């Protein structure tokens, strides 16, 4: 059984500067807005959090 999303290639960022370069403008546009929903992904088997999950808008 193959798992995953065809064509999805996760991008892992390390450090604040890397996050700012990749996502700074969209994140800045959220300033002052109310958070109305969020998503977290956790493996049920071992309880670890998964950091590379794709999220839609």
VOLOKE-43099 format. One record per residue: residue number from 0; residue in one letter; x, y, z of N, C-alpha, C in turn. Coordinates in nm, 4 decimals, m for minus. Atoms other than C-alpha are relative to their C-alpha. Example, Ala and Ser with C-alpha at 12.3 -4.5 7.8 and 13.67 -1.06 7.14 Angstrom:
2
{0 'A' {0.0890 m0.1190 0.0000} {1.2300 m0.4500 0.7800} {0.0900 0.1200 0.0000}}
{1 'S' {m0.0820 m0.1190 m0.0060} {1.3670 m0.1060 0.7140} {m0.0770 0.1090 0.0730}}
//
This chain:
57
{0 'X' {0.0843 m0.1177 0.0000} {0.0000 0.0000 0.0000} {0.0891 0.1245 0.0000}}
{1 'X' {m0.0770 m0.1238 0.0080} {0.1454 0.3370 m0.1022} {m0.0757 0.1098 0.0741}}
{2 'X' {0.0630 m0.1085 m0.0742} {0.0790 0.6250 0.1323} {0.0524 0.1328 m0.0514}}
{3 'X' {m0.0439 m0.1323 0.0388} {0.1046 0.9954 0.0713} {m0.0892 0.0610 m0.1053}}
{4 'X' {0.0756 m0.0744 0.1001} {m0.0223 1.2468 m0.1791} {0.0862 0.0089 m0.1250}}
{5 'X' {m0.0802 m0.0046 0.1223} {0.0969 1.2063 m0.5372} {0.0393 0.1445 m0.0351}}
{6 'X' {m0.0482 m0.1306 0.0394} {0.3118 1.5019 m0.6407} {0.0352 0.0935 0.1145}}
{7 'X' {m0.0311 m0.0851 m0.1146} {0.3446 1.6439 m0.2872} {0.1460 m0.0188 0.0390}}
{8 'X' {m0.1401 0.0029 m0.0426} {0.7050 1.7301 m0.1974} {0.0153 0.0966 0.1169}}
{9 'X' {m0.0079 m0.0883 m0.1157} {0.7353 1.8635 0.1580} {0.1279 0.0826 m0.0003}}
{10 'X' {m0.1141 m0.0887 m0.0141} {0.9688 2.1516 0.2292} {0.0159 0.0293 0.1484}}
{11 'X' {m0.0233 m0.0187 m0.1432} {1.1189 2.1585 0.5772} {0.0905 0.1206 0.0206}}
{12 'X' {m0.0744 m0.1227 m0.0267} {1.2415 2.4911 0.7105} {0.0569 m0.0053 0.1410}}
{13 'X' {m0.0639 m0.0050 m0.1308} {1.4823 2.5453 0.9973} {0.0371 0.1443 0.0309}}
{14 'X' {m0.0350 m0.1339 m0.0450} {1.5003 2.8746 1.1810} {m0.0976 0.1063 m0.0460}}
{15 'X' {0.0926 m0.1102 0.0246} {1.3060 3.1970 1.1880} {0.0260 0.0683 m0.1342}}
{16 'X' {m0.0307 m0.0670 0.1270} {1.4885 3.3539 0.8917} {m0.0505 m0.0793 m0.1195}}
{17 'X' {0.0478 0.0846 0.1090} {1.4037 3.0580 0.6673} {m0.1520 0.0071 m0.0118}}
{18 'X' {0.1462 m0.0110 0.0006} {1.0361 3.0783 0.7680} {m0.0419 0.1365 m0.0538}}
{19 'X' {0.0310 m0.1347 0.0501} {1.0334 3.4552 0.7057} {0.0173 0.0091 m0.1511}}
{20 'X' {m0.0241 m0.0059 0.1442} {1.1848 3.4149 0.3578} {m0.1082 m0.0755 m0.0771}}
{21 'X' {0.0960 0.0846 0.0722} {0.9417 3.1395 0.2587} {m0.1446 0.0457 0.0176}}
{22 'X' {0.1409 m0.0251 m0.0310} {0.6207 3.2621 0.4253} {m0.0265 0.1362 0.0634}}
{23 'X' {0.0119 m0.1267 m0.0719} {0.6810 3.6131 0.5625} {m0.1184 0.0849 m0.0407}}
{24 'X' {0.1097 m0.0869 0.0452} {0.4347 3.8088 0.3476} {m0.1373 m0.0566 0.0338}}
{25 'X' {0.1318 0.0539 m0.0361} {0.1372 3.5706 0.3863} {m0.0239 0.0001 0.1511}}
{26 'X' {0.0172 m0.0009 m0.1454} {0.2005 3.5429 0.7612} {m0.0232 0.1416 0.0516}}
{27 'X' {0.0188 m0.1393 m0.0416} {0.2291 3.9215 0.7999} {m0.1418 0.0470 m0.0304}}
{28 'X' {0.1361 m0.0387 0.0372} {m0.1066 3.9586 0.6243} {m0.1033 m0.0523 0.1007}}
{29 'X' {0.0913 0.0555 m0.1009} {m0.2632 3.7551 0.9065} {m0.0016 0.0813 0.1290}}
{30 'X' {m0.0081 m0.0796 m0.1231} {m0.1619 4.0066 1.1752} {m0.1303 0.0755 0.0239}}
{31 'X' {0.1223 m0.0686 m0.0380} {m0.4654 4.1391 1.3584} {m0.1273 m0.0753 m0.0356}}
{32 'X' {0.1198 0.0779 0.0352} {m0.7000 3.8753 1.2147} {m0.0279 m0.1033 0.1076}}
{33 'X' {0.0419 0.0986 m0.0991} {m0.8937 3.6336 1.4328} {0.0254 m0.1411 m0.0542}}
{34 'X' {m0.0195 0.1401 0.0340} {m0.7850 3.2686 1.4261} {m0.1323 m0.0722 0.0171}}
{35 'X' {0.1308 0.0660 m0.0058} {m1.0991 3.0714 1.3418} {0.0080 m0.1509 m0.0141}}
{36 'X' {m0.0160 0.1459 0.0103} {m0.9624 2.7237 1.2685} {0.1481 m0.0327 m0.0148}}
{37 'X' {m0.1378 0.0454 0.0132} {m0.6420 2.5229 1.2732} {m0.0019 m0.1511 m0.0154}}
{38 'X' {m0.0108 0.1451 0.0165} {m0.5191 2.1717 1.2060} {0.1308 m0.0479 0.0605}}
{39 'X' {m0.1177 0.0669 m0.0532} {m0.2761 1.9444 1.3859} {m0.0042 m0.1447 m0.0480}}
{40 'X' {m0.0052 0.1392 0.0428} {m0.1598 1.6035 1.2738} {0.0868 m0.0770 0.0981}}
{41 'X' {m0.0715 0.0824 m0.0971} {m0.0568 1.3377 1.5223} {m0.0165 m0.1458 m0.0383}}
{42 'X' {0.0056 0.1437 0.0272} {0.0307 0.9733 1.4658} {m0.0667 m0.0695 0.1183}}
{43 'X' {0.0745 0.0680 m0.1063} {m0.2191 0.7661 1.6633} {0.0809 m0.1134 0.0625}}
{44 'X' {m0.0741 0.1159 m0.0494} {0.0221 0.4734 1.6954} {0.0964 0.0347 0.1129}}
{45 'X' {m0.1029 m0.0311 m0.0991} {0.2951 0.6507 1.8908} {m0.0145 0.1384 0.0624}}
{46 'X' {0.0253 m0.1305 m0.0587} {0.1594 0.9982 1.9660} {0.0920 0.1109 m0.0467}}
{47 'X' {m0.0900 m0.1042 0.0500} {0.4298 1.1845 1.7723} {m0.0752 0.0983 m0.0879}}
{48 'X' {0.0571 m0.1047 0.0869} {0.3422 1.5122 1.5993} {0.0674 m0.0062 m0.1347}}
{49 'X' {m0.0506 0.0021 0.1371} {0.3856 1.5304 1.2220} {0.0091 0.1424 m0.0504}}
{50 'X' {m0.0216 m0.1385 0.0409} {0.5371 1.8550 1.0933} {m0.0113 0.0224 m0.1503}}
{51 'X' {m0.0033 m0.0168 0.1460} {0.5215 1.7890 0.7171} {m0.1318 m0.0239 m0.0688}}
{52 'X' {0.1319 0.0251 0.0584} {0.1479 1.7710 0.6552} {m0.0441 0.1176 m0.0867}}
{53 'X' {0.0491 m0.1097 0.0839} {0.0068 1.9707 0.3638} {m0.1343 0.0525 0.0529}}
{54 'X' {0.1250 m0.0617 m0.0415} {m0.2708 2.2138 0.4502} {m0.0573 0.0801 m0.1151}}
{55 'X' {0.0668 m0.0778 0.1038} {m0.5237 2.3611 0.2130} {m0.0485 0.1329 0.0561}}
{56 'X' {0.0527 m0.1292 m0.0440} {m0.6644 2.7100 0.2275} {m0.1493 0.0000 m0.0047}}
//
